[in-house]
Amino acid sequence: MDDSELLDGIEALFLAHGFRALTMAQIAQKLSCSYRRIYQLADNKSALFSLIVSRFLAKILHEAEAGVAKGGSI
């Protein structure tokens, strides 16, 4: 699983279960990857959540910019 797929999975878990309900170990277990692999992305759960939120907002911004470029509005 590459970083993008892993981050997609983590995003889905946070959306489904919420920040407080998950531990780093549970995230690794649910995504069938090692605990170490999760820690390669971020030093702790808060940093991982920040990464996911930043990535999510970047996707929204990209979609909004693409819509405006096609003559739409925000």
C-alpha positions, -999 to +999 in steps of 0.1 A: +000+000+000+015+034-010+013+065+011-017+079-008-037+047-003-028+045+033-038+082+039-071+075+021-077+047+045-068+067+076-090+095+064-119+071+061-113+057+096-112+092+111-144+101+093-161+069+104-149+066+140-136+101+150-103+112+164-108+101+200-121+066+192-090+055+175-055+047+186-024+045+163-024+007+170-061+004+159-054+024+128-025+001+119-046-030+127-077-019+107-055-010+077-035-042+079-002-024+081+025-022+108+025+002+136+059+014+124+044+022+090+019+046+106+046+063+125+066+068+092+037+092+083+035+112+115+051+112+150+018+109+169-020+108+164-025+145+165+002+150+138-015+123+117-049+139+121-034+173+111-019+157+080-052+141+071-071+174+076-045+194+055-048+168+028-086+169+029-087+207+026-061+207-002-085+183-022-114+207-016-093+237-027-082+219-058-118+210-067-130+245-061-102+260-083-110+235-110-146+245-109-138+282-111-114+275-140-143+259-159-163+291-154-182+281-123-182+299-090-175+289-054 
